[in-house]
């Protein structure tokens, strides 16, 4: 699948060909963020070109090399090609930037399966604004590291792994990556790996659906979703735990869809503390019927109209019963509702499956990179009222 939109293309397969195409243009620099790298894929793109500047951020976890999901030989090949290679613990991002002209952000690692067989979603972009954002993201991570890999360290790791393979039940191996804060101003608080919990919280009423042209900033100011998700009076949201990812969605007229326009990190509901105050009710009278809160922090929203948000209808159509935790449980049990559309009827929110979390996160990150993030410093974006 590929959809053309100016200089921005969504892609879900054929990543080897995409990288080949960019390498054939002989970029002056190649910058890679990728947790797992295999020798064959490195050899493939270096046969096409060896840029004067190659900078790579990956993982230095010996457990991954021992399991065969990444190759020490791949890192050795990169070093011989003149690359500077650094490692970060817990790295999940995958991004490839070619000079200053194009970028690829994808779920695909530099492995044979990801490059040639798997359905791996992401985008290719030559839009100067997007490429600039990607370069800034790389520079931000690179600037938080300081240790360059060398041949001596690689040789020592190889010796360690050789000894481990002779052990019947080896103990966990060390991770030599650097510890850095992986949050970024572009992709903050949004790992593609599913958290313990994630939800979509719905805003708006079915009889008052918004137009796709509505500005997301207007919706955030209206709902106060930058600091709290509201739930019906008398039905406390006891399911949400600390650290849950809360995706915000507005009901829209088009296809009776729900457009996901941002996300935040939720906090567990505390009765009494997380209830609307008189000041909250004065600011938003509709909270009389929606007086219970899941408070949120680290919000990030798309800077654009609702049309730039992620379509829930598309997600439900593609994933079916795999979209939501309740429908997946029913599917596994062999009875009960498995229709995602029925599962969200008259619901203030719904818990996602890991598959749905990854589906939404990838598309939301692409939208944030393309359109930018909403500036929440304005007076319209208030907080709790006493």
C-alpha contacts under 8 A as a table, 3 or more apart, distances in Angstrom:
res1	aa1	res2	aa2	distance
1	X	10	X	7.79
1	X	11	X	5.95
1	X	12	X	5.78
1	X	13	X	7.08
2	X	9	X	6.62
2	X	10	X	5.45
2	X	11	X	4.81
2	X	12	X	7.00
3	X	9	X	5.66
3	X	10	X	5.45
3	X	11	X	7.18
4	X	7	X	7.66
4	X	8	X	6.65
4	X	9	X	5.04
4	X	10	X	7.16
5	X	8	X	5.25
5	X	9	X	5.92
6	X	9	X	7.73
7	X	125	X	5.63
7	X	126	X	5.34
7	X	127	X	5.32
8	X	123	X	6.91
8	X	124	X	5.93
8	X	125	X	4.48
8	X	126	X	6.65
8	X	127	X	6.69
9	X	123	X	5.38
9	X	124	X	5.20
9	X	125	X	6.32
10	X	121	X	7.48
10	X	122	X	5.87
10	X	123	X	4.39
10	X	124	X	6.58
11	X	14	X	7.95
11	X	120	X	7.89
11	X	121	X	5.86
11	X	122	X	5.55
11	X	123	X	5.50
11	X	124	X	7.27
12	X	15	X	7.92
12	X	119	X	5.46
12	X	120	X	4.93
12	X	121	X	4.16
12	X	122	X	6.32
13	X	115	X	7.70
13	X	116	X	7.47
13	X	117	X	7.59
13	X	118	X	6.91
13	X	119	X	5.38
13	X	120	X	5.89
13	X	121	X	7.17
14	X	17	X	5.53
14	X	18	X	6.58
14	X	115	X	6.46
14	X	116	X	6.06
14	X	117	X	7.97
15	X	18	X	4.91
15	X	19	X	6.22
15	X	108	X	7.60
15	X	114	X	7.57
15	X	115	X	4.98
15	X	116	X	6.88
16	X	19	X	5.30
16	X	20	X	6.03
16	X	115	X	4.89
16	X	116	X	6.37
17	X	20	X	4.91
17	X	21	X	6.05
18	X	21	X	5.23
18	X	22	X	6.57
19	X	22	X	5.21
19	X	23	X	6.15
19	X	45	X	7.33
20	X	23	X	5.11
20	X	24	X	6.11
20	X	45	X	6.23
20	X	48	X	7.30
21	X	24	X	5.34
21	X	25	X	6.92
22	X	25	X	5.42
22	X	26	X	7.37
22	X	27	X	7.56
22	X	98	X	6.81
22	X	102	X	7.80
23	X	26	X	5.30
23	X	27	X	6.54
23	X	45	X	6.60
23	X	48	X	6.08
23	X	49	X	5.94
23	X	98	X	7.62
24	X	48	X	5.85
24	X	49	X	6.63
26	X	48	X	7.87
26	X	49	X	5.72
26	X	50	X	7.66
26	X	51	X	6.71
27	X	30	X	6.79
27	X	51	X	6.07
27	X	98	X	5.64
27	X	99	X	5.10
28	X	51	X	5.25
28	X	52	X	5.97
28	X	53	X	6.56
28	X	98	X	7.62
28	X	99	X	5.38
29	X	51	X	5.33
29	X	52	X	6.20
29	X	53	X	4.54
29	X	54	X	5.82
29	X	98	X	6.01
29	X	99	X	4.53
30	X	51	X	6.39
30	X	53	X	6.22
30	X	54	X	4.81
30	X	55	X	6.44
30	X	96	X	7.29
30	X	97	X	5.90
30	X	98	X	4.97
30	X	99	X	6.03
31	X	54	X	5.83
31	X	55	X	4.86
31	X	56	X	5.84
31	X	96	X	5.79
31	X	97	X	5.12
31	X	98	X	6.68
31	X	99	X	7.89
31	X	138	X	7.69
32	X	54	X	7.96
32	X	55	X	6.33
32	X	56	X	4.69
32	X	57	X	6.14
32	X	94	X	7.55
32	X	95	X	5.82
32	X	96	X	4.67
32	X	97	X	6.55
33	X	56	X	5.96
33	X	57	X	4.74
33	X	58	X	6.00
33	X	93	X	6.35
33	X	94	X	5.10
33	X	95	X	5.00
33	X	96	X	6.45
33	X	138	X	7.57
34	X	37	X	6.90
34	X	56	X	7.73
34	X	57	X	6.36
34	X	58	X	5.08
34	X	59	X	7.76
34	X	91	X	7.68
34	X	92	X	7.24
34	X	93	X	6.30
34	X	94	X	4.65
34	X	95	X	6.65
34	X	109	X	5.86
34	X	110	X	7.02
35	X	57	X	7.66
35	X	58	X	4.55
35	X	59	X	5.09
35	X	91	X	5.84
35	X	92	X	6.06
35	X	93	X	7.30
35	X	94	X	7.23
35	X	109	X	6.81
36	X	58	X	6.84
36	X	59	X	7.02
36	X	64	X	8.00
36	X	69	X	6.25
36	X	70	X	4.85
36	X	71	X	7.96
36	X	109	X	5.69
36	X	110	X	6.26
36	X	111	X	7.02
37	X	41	X	7.47
37	X	42	X	7.45
37	X	58	X	7.91
37	X	69	X	7.58
37	X	70	X	4.94
37	X	71	X	6.27
37	X	74	X	6.47
37	X	75	X	7.86
37	X	109	X	6.61
37	X	110	X	4.73
37	X	111	X	5.87
38	X	41	X	5.74
38	X	42	X	6.59
38	X	69	X	7.44
38	X	70	X	5.29
38	X	71	X	5.13
38	X	73	X	7.85
38	X	74	X	5.56
38	X	110	X	6.09
38	X	111	X	5.22
38	X	112	X	7.46
39	X	42	X	5.27
39	X	43	X	6.21
39	X	71	X	6.06
39	X	73	X	5.87
39	X	74	X	4.05
39	X	75	X	7.83
39	X	77	X	7.59
40	X	43	X	5.18
40	X	44	X	6.16
40	X	74	X	7.65
40	X	111	X	7.85
40	X	112	X	7.48
41	X	44	X	5.01
41	X	45	X	6.61
41	X	110	X	5.98
41	X	111	X	6.22
41	X	112	X	6.65
42	X	45	X	5.68
42	X	46	X	6.18
42	X	74	X	6.20
42	X	77	X	7.45
42	X	78	X	7.42
42	X	110	X	7.50
43	X	46	X	5.24
43	X	47	X	6.13
43	X	74	X	7.93
43	X	77	X	7.58
44	X	47	X	5.53
44	X	48	X	7.19
45	X	48	X	5.36
45	X	49	X	6.75
46	X	49	X	5.13
46	X	50	X	5.45
47	X	50	X	7.49
50	X	81	X	6.83
51	X	54	X	6.33
52	X	82	X	7.66
53	X	82	X	7.54
53	X	83	X	6.87
54	X	82	X	6.88
54	X	83	X	4.57
54	X	84	X	6.31
55	X	83	X	5.64
55	X	84	X	4.95
55	X	85	X	6.00
56	X	83	X	7.11
56	X	84	X	6.25
56	X	85	X	4.71
56	X	86	X	6.26
57	X	85	X	5.98
57	X	86	X	4.99
57	X	87	X	5.59
57	X	88	X	7.03
57	X	142	X	7.47
58	X	85	X	7.48
58	X	86	X	6.36
58	X	87	X	4.89
58	X	88	X	6.28
58	X	91	X	6.92
59	X	86	X	7.83
59	X	87	X	4.69
59	X	88	X	5.41
59	X	89	X	6.17
59	X	90	X	7.41
59	X	91	X	6.43
59	X	177	X	6.05
60	X	87	X	5.21
60	X	88	X	6.97
60	X	89	X	7.29
60	X	175	X	5.73
60	X	176	X	5.14
60	X	177	X	4.87
61	X	64	X	5.68
61	X	65	X	7.00
61	X	89	X	7.38
61	X	173	X	7.58
61	X	174	X	6.38
61	X	175	X	3.93
61	X	176	X	6.02
61	X	177	X	6.64
62	X	65	X	5.05
62	X	66	X	6.02
62	X	157	X	7.49
62	X	161	X	7.64
62	X	173	X	5.73
62	X	174	X	6.05
62	X	175	X	5.87
62	X	176	X	7.73
63	X	66	X	4.98
63	X	67	X	6.10
63	X	172	X	6.87
63	X	173	X	5.49
63	X	174	X	7.33
63	X	175	X	7.56
64	X	67	X	5.06
64	X	68	X	6.27
64	X	69	X	5.56
64	X	70	X	5.97
65	X	68	X	5.08
65	X	69	X	6.10
65	X	70	X	4.97
65	X	71	X	5.68
65	X	72	X	6.70
66	X	69	X	7.88
66	X	161	X	6.43
67	X	70	X	7.76
68	X	71	X	6.53
70	X	74	X	7.84
70	X	111	X	7.97
71	X	74	X	5.20
71	X	75	X	6.93
72	X	75	X	5.22
72	X	76	X	6.28
72	X	154	X	7.06
72	X	158	X	7.35
73	X	76	X	4.90
73	X	77	X	6.13
74	X	77	X	5.13
74	X	78	X	6.33
75	X	78	X	5.02
75	X	79	X	6.23
75	X	85	X	7.67
76	X	79	X	5.11
76	X	80	X	6.25
76	X	151	X	7.20
76	X	154	X	7.36
77	X	80	X	5.14
77	X	81	X	6.30
78	X	81	X	5.04
78	X	82	X	6.57
78	X	83	X	5.30
78	X	84	X	7.94
78	X	85	X	7.88
79	X	82	X	5.15
79	X	83	X	4.89
79	X	84	X	6.71
79	X	85	X	7.41
79	X	150	X	7.45
79	X	151	X	7.66
80	X	83	X	7.21
84	X	148	X	6.29
84	X	149	X	7.05
85	X	148	X	5.70
85	X	149	X	5.45
86	X	145	X	7.21
86	X	146	X	7.72
86	X	147	X	6.20
86	X	148	X	5.27
86	X	149	X	5.97
86	X	177	X	7.67
87	X	145	X	7.94
87	X	147	X	7.90
87	X	176	X	7.28
87	X	177	X	4.43
87	X	178	X	6.06
88	X	91	X	5.72
88	X	145	X	7.76
88	X	177	X	4.34
88	X	178	X	4.71
88	X	179	X	6.19
88	X	180	X	6.96
89	X	175	X	7.03
89	X	176	X	7.63
89	X	177	X	4.73
89	X	178	X	5.73
89	X	179	X	5.70
89	X	180	X	7.56
91	X	182	X	7.77
92	X	191	X	7.09
92	X	192	X	7.34
92	X	193	X	7.62
93	X	107	X	7.75
93	X	191	X	7.85
93	X	192	X	7.91
94	X	105	X	6.10
94	X	106	X	5.82
94	X	107	X	6.17
94	X	108	X	6.67
94	X	109	X	6.49
95	X	103	X	7.34
95	X	104	X	5.67
95	X	105	X	4.53
95	X	106	X	6.44
95	X	134	X	7.95
96	X	103	X	5.68
96	X	104	X	5.05
96	X	105	X	6.52
97	X	100	X	7.36
97	X	102	X	6.06
97	X	103	X	4.29
97	X	104	X	6.32
97	X	131	X	7.49
97	X	134	X	7.27
97	X	135	X	7.16
98	X	101	X	6.31
98	X	102	X	5.41
98	X	103	X	6.03
99	X	102	X	6.98
100	X	128	X	7.96
100	X	131	X	6.64
100	X	132	X	7.45
100	X	135	X	7.83
101	X	126	X	5.74
101	X	127	X	7.86
101	X	128	X	6.95
101	X	131	X	6.76
102	X	124	X	7.37
102	X	125	X	5.57
102	X	126	X	4.28
102	X	127	X	7.30
102	X	128	X	7.85
102	X	131	X	5.85
103	X	124	X	5.88
103	X	125	X	5.37
103	X	126	X	6.51
103	X	130	X	7.86
103	X	131	X	5.69
103	X	134	X	7.06
104	X	122	X	7.40
104	X	123	X	5.77
104	X	124	X	4.55
104	X	125	X	6.43
105	X	122	X	5.50
105	X	123	X	5.51
105	X	124	X	6.71
106	X	120	X	6.78
106	X	121	X	5.71
106	X	122	X	3.88
106	X	123	X	6.22
106	X	362	X	7.89
107	X	120	X	5.39
107	X	121	X	5.77
107	X	122	X	6.25
107	X	362	X	7.78
108	X	111	X	7.81
108	X	114	X	5.10
108	X	115	X	6.75
108	X	120	X	5.51
108	X	121	X	7.54
109	X	114	X	5.92
109	X	115	X	7.45
110	X	114	X	6.77
110	X	115	X	6.58
111	X	114	X	5.38
111	X	115	X	6.01
112	X	115	X	5.18
112	X	116	X	5.82
112	X	117	X	7.43
113	X	116	X	5.51
113	X	117	X	4.98
113	X	118	X	5.72
114	X	117	X	5.97
114	X	118	X	5.03
114	X	119	X	7.47
114	X	120	X	6.64
115	X	118	X	7.15
121	X	362	X	7.24
122	X	362	X	6.78
122	X	363	X	7.71
122	X	366	X	7.60
123	X	366	X	7.25
125	X	130	X	6.86
125	X	131	X	6.98
126	X	130	X	7.38
126	X	131	X	6.51
127	X	130	X	5.45
127	X	131	X	6.22
128	X	131	X	5.13
128	X	132	X	5.99
129	X	132	X	5.11
129	X	133	X	6.29
129	X	370	X	7.58
130	X	133	X	5.07
130	X	134	X	6.24
130	X	369	X	6.02
130	X	370	X	5.78
131	X	134	X	5.02
131	X	135	X	6.15
132	X	135	X	5.09
132	X	136	X	6.14
133	X	136	X	5.03
133	X	137	X	6.17
133	X	186	X	7.64
133	X	369	X	6.84
134	X	137	X	5.01
134	X	138	X	6.23
135	X	138	X	5.07
135	X	139	X	6.05
136	X	139	X	5.02
136	X	140	X	5.97
137	X	140	X	5.06
137	X	141	X	6.44
137	X	184	X	7.03
137	X	186	X	7.22
138	X	141	X	5.32
138	X	142	X	5.97
139	X	142	X	4.94
139	X	143	X	5.82
140	X	143	X	5.28
140	X	144	X	6.70
140	X	184	X	7.59
141	X	144	X	5.31
141	X	145	X	6.94
141	X	182	X	7.43
142	X	145	X	5.42
142	X	146	X	7.86
143	X	146	X	7.42
144	X	180	X	6.37
145	X	178	X	6.69
145	X	180	X	7.43
147	X	178	X	7.90
149	X	153	X	6.76
149	X	154	X	7.53
150	X	153	X	5.62
150	X	154	X	6.51
151	X	154	X	5.05
151	X	155	X	6.15
152	X	155	X	5.14
152	X	156	X	6.33
153	X	156	X	5.07
153	X	157	X	6.22
154	X	157	X	5.10
154	X	158	X	6.16
155	X	158	X	5.07
155	X	159	X	6.26
156	X	159	X	5.08
156	X	160	X	6.27
157	X	160	X	5.02
157	X	161	X	6.19
158	X	161	X	5.14
158	X	162	X	6.11
159	X	162	X	5.12
159	X	163	X	6.44
160	X	163	X	5.32
160	X	164	X	6.37
161	X	164	X	4.95
161	X	165	X	6.31
162	X	165	X	5.44
162	X	166	X	7.06
163	X	166	X	5.52
163	X	167	X	7.04
164	X	167	X	5.19
164	X	170	X	6.10
165	X	168	X	7.68
165	X	170	X	7.97
167	X	170	X	5.55
183	X	187	X	6.90
183	X	188	X	4.85
183	X	189	X	6.05
184	X	187	X	5.35
184	X	188	X	4.83
184	X	189	X	7.93
185	X	188	X	5.69
186	X	368	X	7.03
186	X	369	X	6.73
186	X	372	X	7.74
186	X	373	X	7.36
187	X	190	X	5.98
187	X	365	X	6.44
187	X	368	X	7.69
188	X	298	X	7.64
188	X	300	X	7.42
189	X	264	X	7.54
189	X	265	X	7.55
189	X	298	X	7.05
190	X	361	X	6.89
190	X	365	X	8.00
191	X	194	X	7.05
191	X	195	X	7.94
191	X	361	X	7.69
192	X	357	X	7.48
192	X	358	X	5.29
192	X	361	X	6.03
192	X	362	X	6.83
193	X	354	X	7.72
193	X	358	X	6.67
194	X	197	X	7.50
194	X	198	X	7.61
194	X	354	X	5.14
194	X	355	X	7.97
194	X	357	X	6.03
194	X	358	X	6.56
195	X	198	X	6.64
195	X	243	X	7.90
195	X	244	X	6.86
195	X	245	X	7.17
195	X	354	X	7.86
196	X	243	X	7.79
196	X	244	X	6.71
197	X	240	X	7.57
197	X	241	X	7.48
197	X	243	X	7.60
197	X	244	X	4.79
197	X	245	X	6.47
197	X	351	X	7.32
197	X	352	X	7.53
198	X	244	X	5.22
198	X	245	X	4.50
198	X	246	X	5.90
198	X	247	X	7.57
198	X	351	X	5.91
198	X	352	X	5.56
198	X	353	X	7.67
198	X	357	X	6.74
199	X	244	X	7.39
199	X	245	X	6.30
199	X	246	X	5.07
199	X	247	X	6.05
199	X	349	X	6.57
199	X	350	X	5.46
199	X	351	X	4.31
199	X	352	X	5.36
200	X	246	X	5.88
200	X	247	X	4.65
200	X	248	X	5.92
200	X	249	X	6.61
200	X	260	X	7.97
200	X	349	X	5.45
200	X	350	X	5.53
200	X	351	X	6.59
200	X	352	X	7.14
201	X	229	X	7.01
201	X	246	X	6.55
201	X	247	X	6.06
201	X	248	X	5.15
201	X	249	X	6.00
201	X	348	X	6.13
201	X	349	X	4.28
201	X	350	X	6.81
202	X	248	X	6.35
202	X	249	X	4.94
202	X	250	X	5.83
202	X	251	X	6.96
202	X	258	X	7.69
202	X	347	X	7.91
202	X	348	X	5.55
202	X	349	X	5.68
203	X	223	X	7.33
203	X	248	X	7.37
203	X	249	X	6.02
203	X	250	X	4.84
203	X	251	X	6.40
203	X	348	X	7.69
204	X	208	X	6.69
204	X	209	X	6.48
204	X	210	X	7.76
204	X	250	X	5.96
204	X	251	X	5.69
205	X	208	X	5.10
205	X	209	X	6.15
205	X	251	X	6.86
206	X	209	X	5.67
206	X	251	X	6.78
209	X	250	X	7.86
209	X	251	X	5.18
209	X	252	X	4.56
209	X	253	X	5.24
210	X	214	X	6.69
210	X	250	X	7.36
210	X	251	X	6.28
210	X	252	X	4.47
210	X	253	X	5.89
211	X	214	X	5.59
211	X	252	X	5.71
211	X	253	X	5.77
211	X	254	X	7.38
211	X	306	X	7.74
212	X	252	X	6.43
212	X	253	X	7.34
212	X	254	X	7.12
212	X	305	X	6.59
212	X	306	X	4.95
212	X	307	X	4.77
213	X	305	X	5.32
213	X	306	X	6.12
213	X	307	X	6.34
214	X	218	X	7.20
214	X	219	X	7.56
214	X	305	X	5.30
214	X	306	X	5.77
215	X	218	X	5.27
215	X	219	X	6.66
215	X	304	X	5.90
215	X	305	X	4.13
215	X	306	X	6.16
216	X	219	X	5.01
216	X	220	X	6.18
216	X	261	X	6.90
216	X	301	X	7.63
216	X	302	X	7.00
216	X	303	X	6.71
216	X	304	X	5.91
216	X	305	X	5.26
216	X	306	X	5.70
217	X	220	X	5.11
217	X	221	X	6.16
217	X	303	X	7.15
217	X	304	X	7.66
217	X	374	X	6.94
218	X	221	X	5.21
218	X	222	X	6.07
219	X	222	X	4.98
219	X	223	X	6.04
219	X	250	X	7.99
220	X	223	X	5.31
220	X	224	X	5.51
220	X	225	X	5.43
220	X	226	X	6.34
220	X	381	X	7.23
221	X	224	X	5.36
221	X	225	X	7.51
221	X	226	X	7.95
221	X	380	X	5.67
221	X	381	X	5.20
221	X	382	X	7.39
224	X	227	X	6.06
224	X	228	X	6.30
224	X	229	X	7.78
224	X	381	X	6.94
224	X	382	X	6.93
224	X	383	X	7.29
225	X	228	X	5.07
225	X	229	X	5.67
225	X	248	X	7.49
226	X	264	X	7.82
226	X	296	X	7.25
226	X	297	X	7.67
226	X	299	X	5.84
226	X	376	X	7.99
226	X	381	X	7.18
226	X	383	X	7.90
227	X	295	X	5.85
227	X	296	X	5.17
227	X	297	X	6.41
227	X	299	X	7.66
227	X	383	X	6.16
227	X	384	X	7.66
228	X	293	X	5.91
228	X	294	X	5.60
228	X	295	X	4.24
228	X	296	X	5.37
229	X	293	X	5.58
229	X	294	X	5.09
229	X	295	X	6.28
229	X	296	X	7.29
230	X	287	X	7.78
230	X	290	X	5.63
230	X	291	X	6.50
230	X	292	X	5.67
230	X	293	X	4.83
230	X	294	X	6.57
231	X	235	X	7.02
231	X	236	X	6.90
231	X	237	X	6.73
231	X	290	X	5.04
231	X	291	X	6.39
231	X	292	X	5.01
231	X	293	X	6.09
231	X	294	X	7.81
231	X	348	X	6.34
232	X	235	X	5.57
232	X	236	X	7.33
232	X	289	X	5.80
232	X	290	X	4.21
232	X	291	X	6.29
232	X	292	X	6.44
232	X	348	X	7.56
233	X	236	X	7.26
233	X	288	X	7.28
233	X	289	X	5.28
233	X	290	X	5.08
233	X	291	X	5.14
233	X	292	X	6.08
235	X	292	X	7.79
236	X	269	X	7.74
236	X	271	X	7.86
236	X	292	X	6.20
237	X	240	X	6.48
237	X	269	X	6.51
237	X	292	X	7.47
237	X	293	X	7.63
237	X	294	X	7.22
238	X	241	X	7.89
238	X	268	X	7.46
238	X	269	X	6.39
240	X	244	X	6.57
240	X	266	X	7.43
240	X	267	X	7.40
240	X	268	X	5.69
240	X	269	X	7.28
240	X	294	X	7.73
241	X	244	X	5.88
241	X	266	X	7.24
241	X	267	X	6.20
241	X	268	X	4.61
241	X	269	X	7.82
242	X	265	X	7.96
242	X	266	X	5.86
242	X	267	X	4.32
242	X	268	X	4.89
243	X	265	X	5.66
243	X	266	X	5.53
243	X	267	X	6.28
244	X	265	X	5.72
244	X	266	X	5.13
244	X	267	X	7.25
245	X	263	X	6.87
245	X	264	X	5.97
245	X	265	X	4.80
245	X	266	X	6.11
246	X	263	X	5.43
246	X	264	X	5.30
246	X	265	X	5.84
246	X	266	X	6.08
246	X	296	X	7.94
247	X	260	X	6.55
247	X	261	X	7.67
247	X	262	X	5.86
247	X	263	X	4.21
247	X	264	X	6.62
248	X	260	X	5.44
248	X	261	X	5.92
248	X	262	X	5.36
248	X	263	X	5.63
249	X	258	X	5.69
249	X	259	X	5.11
249	X	260	X	4.01
249	X	261	X	5.92
249	X	262	X	7.54
250	X	258	X	5.34
250	X	259	X	5.42
250	X	260	X	6.58
250	X	261	X	7.53
250	X	306	X	7.98
251	X	256	X	7.17
251	X	257	X	6.11
251	X	258	X	4.48
251	X	259	X	6.64
252	X	255	X	7.85
252	X	256	X	6.02
252	X	257	X	5.46
252	X	258	X	5.71
252	X	259	X	6.90
253	X	256	X	5.17
253	X	257	X	6.64
254	X	257	X	5.86
255	X	313	X	7.86
257	X	311	X	6.71
257	X	312	X	6.32
257	X	313	X	5.66
258	X	311	X	6.11
258	X	312	X	5.31
258	X	313	X	6.98
259	X	306	X	6.38
259	X	307	X	7.39
259	X	309	X	5.11
259	X	310	X	5.24
259	X	311	X	4.93
259	X	312	X	6.17
260	X	309	X	5.12
260	X	310	X	4.85
260	X	311	X	6.51
260	X	312	X	7.10
260	X	364	X	7.85
261	X	301	X	5.84
261	X	302	X	5.84
261	X	306	X	6.64
261	X	308	X	7.66
261	X	309	X	4.77
261	X	310	X	6.74
261	X	364	X	7.71
262	X	299	X	7.31
262	X	300	X	5.56
262	X	301	X	4.08
262	X	302	X	6.15
262	X	309	X	7.95
262	X	364	X	7.42
263	X	299	X	5.74
263	X	300	X	5.70
263	X	301	X	6.62
264	X	296	X	5.87
264	X	297	X	5.79
264	X	298	X	5.42
264	X	299	X	4.15
264	X	300	X	6.42
265	X	296	X	5.26
265	X	297	X	5.33
265	X	298	X	6.15
265	X	299	X	7.05
266	X	294	X	6.25
266	X	295	X	5.90
266	X	296	X	4.41
266	X	297	X	6.63
267	X	294	X	6.05
267	X	295	X	5.54
267	X	296	X	5.98
268	X	294	X	6.49
268	X	295	X	7.69
269	X	274	X	6.06
269	X	293	X	6.54
269	X	294	X	5.45
269	X	295	X	7.43
270	X	273	X	5.54
270	X	274	X	5.42
271	X	274	X	5.74
271	X	275	X	6.79
272	X	275	X	5.64
274	X	292	X	6.08
274	X	293	X	5.07
274	X	294	X	6.98
274	X	295	X	7.24
275	X	291	X	5.47
275	X	292	X	4.64
275	X	293	X	5.82
276	X	279	X	7.88
276	X	280	X	5.57
276	X	281	X	6.51
276	X	287	X	6.95
276	X	288	X	7.84
276	X	291	X	4.84
276	X	292	X	6.39
276	X	293	X	7.45
277	X	280	X	5.01
277	X	281	X	6.30
277	X	385	X	6.79
277	X	386	X	6.15
278	X	281	X	5.09
278	X	282	X	6.14
278	X	385	X	7.74
278	X	386	X	6.91
279	X	282	X	5.02
279	X	283	X	6.27
279	X	384	X	7.91
279	X	385	X	4.67
279	X	386	X	5.07
280	X	283	X	5.17
280	X	284	X	6.09
280	X	285	X	7.85
280	X	287	X	7.45
280	X	384	X	6.47
280	X	385	X	5.02
280	X	386	X	7.11
281	X	284	X	5.05
281	X	285	X	4.81
281	X	286	X	7.27
281	X	287	X	5.74
281	X	288	X	6.40
282	X	285	X	5.77
283	X	385	X	7.82
284	X	287	X	5.87
285	X	288	X	6.05
286	X	289	X	6.01
286	X	290	X	6.77
287	X	290	X	4.35
287	X	291	X	5.05
288	X	291	X	5.66
296	X	299	X	7.19
300	X	373	X	6.45
300	X	374	X	6.99
301	X	368	X	7.51
301	X	373	X	5.52
301	X	374	X	5.38
302	X	308	X	7.54
302	X	309	X	7.29
302	X	367	X	6.82
302	X	368	X	5.41
302	X	371	X	6.50
302	X	372	X	6.13
302	X	373	X	4.87
302	X	374	X	5.66
303	X	368	X	7.60
303	X	371	X	5.86
303	X	372	X	5.46
303	X	373	X	4.91
303	X	374	X	4.37
303	X	375	X	7.79
304	X	307	X	7.92
304	X	308	X	6.42
304	X	371	X	6.59
304	X	374	X	7.91
305	X	308	X	5.84
305	X	309	X	7.66
306	X	309	X	5.30
308	X	367	X	6.71
309	X	364	X	7.16
309	X	367	X	7.10
310	X	360	X	6.93
310	X	363	X	6.50
310	X	364	X	6.26
311	X	314	X	5.36
311	X	315	X	6.55
312	X	315	X	5.00
312	X	316	X	6.08
313	X	316	X	5.14
313	X	317	X	6.01
314	X	317	X	5.16
314	X	318	X	6.15
315	X	318	X	5.24
315	X	319	X	5.98
315	X	320	X	7.88
315	X	323	X	7.17
315	X	356	X	7.35
315	X	359	X	7.33
315	X	360	X	7.62
316	X	319	X	5.34
316	X	320	X	5.17
316	X	321	X	7.85
316	X	323	X	5.99
316	X	340	X	6.16
316	X	341	X	7.38
317	X	320	X	5.62
319	X	322	X	5.17
319	X	323	X	5.30
319	X	356	X	7.42
320	X	323	X	5.77
320	X	338	X	7.83
320	X	339	X	6.85
320	X	340	X	6.22
321	X	324	X	6.57
321	X	327	X	5.10
321	X	328	X	5.40
321	X	331	X	6.89
321	X	338	X	5.20
321	X	339	X	6.05
321	X	340	X	5.95
322	X	325	X	7.48
322	X	327	X	6.91
322	X	328	X	5.34
322	X	353	X	6.63
322	X	355	X	7.02
322	X	356	X	7.24
323	X	327	X	7.40
323	X	328	X	7.36
323	X	340	X	6.70
323	X	352	X	6.17
323	X	353	X	5.88
323	X	355	X	7.01
323	X	356	X	5.18
324	X	327	X	5.51
324	X	328	X	6.14
324	X	340	X	6.81
324	X	350	X	6.95
324	X	351	X	5.83
324	X	352	X	4.45
324	X	353	X	5.19
324	X	356	X	7.19
325	X	328	X	5.18
325	X	329	X	6.16
325	X	350	X	7.97
325	X	351	X	5.63
325	X	352	X	5.41
325	X	353	X	5.14
326	X	329	X	5.18
326	X	330	X	6.34
326	X	338	X	7.93
326	X	343	X	7.50
326	X	351	X	7.53
327	X	330	X	5.07
327	X	331	X	6.07
327	X	336	X	7.88
327	X	337	X	6.21
327	X	338	X	4.46
327	X	339	X	6.70
327	X	340	X	6.58
327	X	343	X	7.05
328	X	331	X	4.97
328	X	332	X	6.16
328	X	338	X	6.97
328	X	353	X	7.76
329	X	332	X	5.15
329	X	333	X	6.11
330	X	333	X	4.97
330	X	334	X	5.97
330	X	335	X	5.46
330	X	336	X	5.16
330	X	337	X	6.32
330	X	338	X	6.12
331	X	334	X	5.21
331	X	335	X	6.59
331	X	336	X	7.51
331	X	337	X	7.93
331	X	338	X	6.01
337	X	342	X	7.52
337	X	343	X	7.24
338	X	343	X	7.60
339	X	342	X	5.42
339	X	343	X	6.26
340	X	343	X	4.91
340	X	344	X	6.64
341	X	344	X	5.70
341	X	345	X	6.76
342	X	345	X	5.36
343	X	347	X	7.91
344	X	347	X	5.20
344	X	349	X	7.38
344	X	350	X	6.59
347	X	350	X	7.03
352	X	355	X	7.90
352	X	356	X	5.79
352	X	357	X	6.14
353	X	356	X	5.19
353	X	357	X	6.21
354	X	357	X	4.98
354	X	358	X	6.24
355	X	358	X	5.32
355	X	359	X	6.19
356	X	359	X	4.89
356	X	360	X	6.06
357	X	360	X	5.36
357	X	361	X	5.94
358	X	361	X	5.08
358	X	362	X	6.09
359	X	362	X	5.68
359	X	363	X	6.69
360	X	363	X	5.39
360	X	364	X	5.96
361	X	364	X	5.08
361	X	365	X	5.96
362	X	365	X	5.32
362	X	366	X	6.34
363	X	366	X	5.06
363	X	367	X	6.27
364	X	367	X	5.03
364	X	368	X	6.16
365	X	368	X	5.03
365	X	369	X	6.17
366	X	369	X	5.20
366	X	370	X	6.15
367	X	370	X	5.06
367	X	371	X	5.89
367	X	372	X	7.59
368	X	371	X	5.41
368	X	372	X	4.93
368	X	373	X	5.84
369	X	372	X	5.52
369	X	373	X	7.95
375	X	378	X	7.18
376	X	381	X	6.09
377	X	381	X	7.03
378	X	381	X	5.87
379	X	382	X	6.41
